[in-house]
Amino acid sequence: MRAEVDPAALPFTVDRSLSVPLGVQLRGQIEYGIACGELPPGARLPSVRDLVAQTGIAHVTVAQVYKDLAARGLIVTAAGRGTFVADPSPHRPARDIAALRGPLGEVLRQAAREGIEPGQVVSLLQAMIARGHTPQGVGVRVVLVGVLDVATRAYADELQSLLRPEDRVQACTFTQLAQPALAGEVRGADLVLTLGHRLAEARALLPGLDILPVRVTVSSGTRAQLAALAPDTRLAVVATFGDFLPTFLAGVHRFAPQVSEVRAAHLADQDLPELLRWCGAAVYASGAEGIVTALRPGTFALEYRHAIDRPDVERTLLPVIEQQRALLRERNRHED
């Protein structure tokens, strides 16, 4: 488990004016925090008792939320220590590294024959890495499993831009995984990724596969557009799913603090039509774009978009992809 995070720095709130059950609101906040990295692996969550005091939610409701999240593999409880966000990182087998021992050993033997010290070999290797000098031509096939088709394809395109031209990133939704042919194709990928809070679900659908989490964050474009809204805007916030609504609303307040008149609903909310007639602008979650046609003519509408967390990808995923590339290269060399 990674370094602990002070639970006092992880405030959870509920909005009793929303038509979303309090337990659903709490569960959604924790899931979203995991997906966006605000609750990283090893983050220590408040105890059930502390969370009851903090939110005013009934003890039995908080306990059930923790039980549900634990059953999905998102959190773990350590006796005598507390409850933590689970670390989804798989234990990658030692043979992944051991596969490189052969070629590296040959390089060192050749260096010894030519009178080159091991330290000089290390310096040369570090310089080559710093210059991005790695063999070309070996592509890694990555599959990104998401929830909504359009959003998942956007994430895949962003990830593709961070990889080499010979790599391929394929988008796939959980719904599409129900197709046996597509599930078989995903199993053939070199690396499978999914959103952090859906990792347990992906591993259940693709048992035995080494699936890694990818984090997302609110896009810079969305932040800029929210910050540009006029203070007197009557703003409607529309979520696709009820459990995301409280976190969504908090995000809008965070990036548009100048706007005081903000009302929220989700697609199944019976008050949604009235909200859309009232507002002067609307911000909607991915998957809720259908509400645009119900707005009054000329009403500004903005999709609350997320994007791949690039620093996290560079820090955690790119090294794994390069390791996979090295294994593929070694496999190809033996096959040749």
Sequence and secondary structure as in RCSB ss.txt:
>XXXX:A:sequence
MRAEVDPAALPFTVDRSLSVPLGVQLRGQIEYGIACGELPPGARLPSVRDLVAQTGIAHVTVAQVYKDLAARGLI
VTAAGRGTFVADPSPHRPARDIAALRGPLGEVLRQAAREGIEPGQVVSLLQAMIARGHTPQGVGVRVVLVGVLDV
ATRAYADELQSLLRPEDRVQACTFTQLAQPALAGEVRGADLVLTLGHRLAEARALLPGLDILPVRVTVSSGTRAQ
LAALAPDTRLAVVATFGDFLPTFLAGVHRFAPQVSEVRAAHLADQDLPELLRWCGAAVYASGAEGIVTALRPGTF
ALEYRHAIDRPDVERTLLPVIEQQRALLRERNRHED
>XXXX:A:secstr
    B GGGS     TTSSS HHHHHHHHHHHHHHHTSS TTBEE  HHHHHHHH   HHHHHHHHHHHHHTTSE
EEETTTEEEE        THHHHTTHHHHHHHHHHHHHTT  HHHHHHHHHHHHHTT    S   EEEEEESSHH
HHHHHHHHHHHTS TT EEEEEETTGGGSHHHHHHHHTSSEEEEEGGGHHHHHHHSTT  EEEE EEE HHHHHH
HHTS TT EEEEEESSGGGHHHHHHHHHHH TT  EEEEEETT TTHHHHHHH SEEEEETT GGGGGGS TT E
EEEE EEE HHHIIIIIHHHHHHHHHHHHHHHHHH 
